[in-house]
Amino acid sequence: MGKPLHKIQITMDQTAMNSLKFPHPLHQSLSVHHLSVNYRGVEALRDISLDIQPGRLTGIIGPNGAGKSTLMKAMLGLVPMGTGSVVYGGKPLSQQRQRVAYVPQRSQIDWDYPATVWDIVMMGRVRKTGWLRPFSGVSRRIATQALERVGMVEYKNRPIGQLSGGQQQRVFLARSLAQEAEIFCFDEPFVGIDQKTEAIIFSLFRELAASGKIVIVINHDLGESIVNFDDLILLNQEIIATGNRQQVLKEDYLQKAYGGRVFFFAEKVA
Ligand SMILES: Nc1ncnc2c1ncn2[C@@H]1O[C@H](COP(=O)(O)OP(=O)(O)OP(=O)(O)O)[C@@H](O)[C@H]1O
């Protein structure tokens, strides 16, 4: 590939540079072994096995109904697995929920819930603080810093329902930052947001990955933004392909996942 190769080179150099700049003390991958999920007898996921690496921005892609959200939820113990296991640092992830920050799809959040921006971000500190205990000064500082990082600190007293979609997404991102997690999971964070906010969110994801976190993002959009991902999991009930972006964005894999509906764009974005 003459022209696209140039693009690949730049991205690979960037990733390599990040690894050098930010050593990853944890170096623990997240491993999924033979995971399957059935909803009332209907198979949603079949025999999924994969490894997700820290320090990389990992995207889960696939057509509507492929099981992307189900995979994320099953990994986090939010829907029951039929078979399989999910292991992090030698232990089941379900026993280590405090290490995980999860932001669900917008449609699964009750935006009429009477909470301010500050309330939402402080929810990220509840596990570290304990229920019904007052938040410490440290927790308040961490929450403020998280809001500053997403550029939302001046909105801290606003009811969450009164913000735009992009602002709401940034607040939930701040809540996940306040959790000080090791594994970050985002289900379709770019739905209904403008390109500027998308760029801000991607740069935060990249920062998280560069600091050695596991960052997993479901992304239904196969447009140019796909170049932001280091690794991809291409799914359609089963794994079609996993690996780095160049390994996954191949015409035959995409056609297998999407059928005839996908036009060949792999050279352009890989
Ligand atoms: N709670 C549920 N009960 C029954 N079936 C479900 C449930 N949740 C999802 N499914 C089914 O499981 C399959 C996978 O759904 P899932 O939401 O994981 O796919 P997805 O890839 O995230 O889709 P989309 O891109 O449309 O969000 C679909 O056929 C869906 O209808």
The ligand as a Gaussian input file, in Angstrom:
#p B3LYP/6-31G(d) Opt

LIG

0 1
 N      -31.661000      -7.922000      27.374000
 C      -31.776000      -8.611000      26.228000
 N      -32.699000      -9.594000      26.099000
 C      -32.805000     -10.300000      24.964000
 N      -32.017000     -10.105000      23.884000
 C      -31.092000      -9.131000      23.941000
 C      -30.915000      -8.335000      25.125000
 N      -29.923000      -7.447000      24.905000
 C      -29.496000      -7.686000      23.641000
 N      -30.182000      -8.692000      23.068000
 C      -29.964000      -9.250000      21.719000
 O      -28.626000      -9.718000      21.658000
 C      -28.024000      -9.386000      20.406000
 C      -26.801000      -8.523000      20.636000
 O      -27.217000      -7.237000      21.143000
 P      -26.177000      -6.102000      21.528000
 O      -26.956000      -4.943000      22.049000
 O      -25.119000      -6.668000      22.383000
 O      -25.548000      -5.765000      20.091000
 P      -24.696000      -4.494000      19.638000
 O      -23.639000      -5.011000      18.728000
 O      -24.246000      -3.723000      20.817000
 O      -25.785000      -3.711000      18.789000
 P      -25.933000      -2.123000      18.437000
 O      -24.769000      -1.740000      17.559000
 O      -27.215000      -2.099000      17.663000
 O      -25.977000      -1.369000      19.734000
 C      -29.108000      -8.705000      19.582000
 O      -29.712000      -9.661000      18.755000
 C      -30.085000      -8.192000      20.624000
 O      -31.386000      -8.137000      20.102000

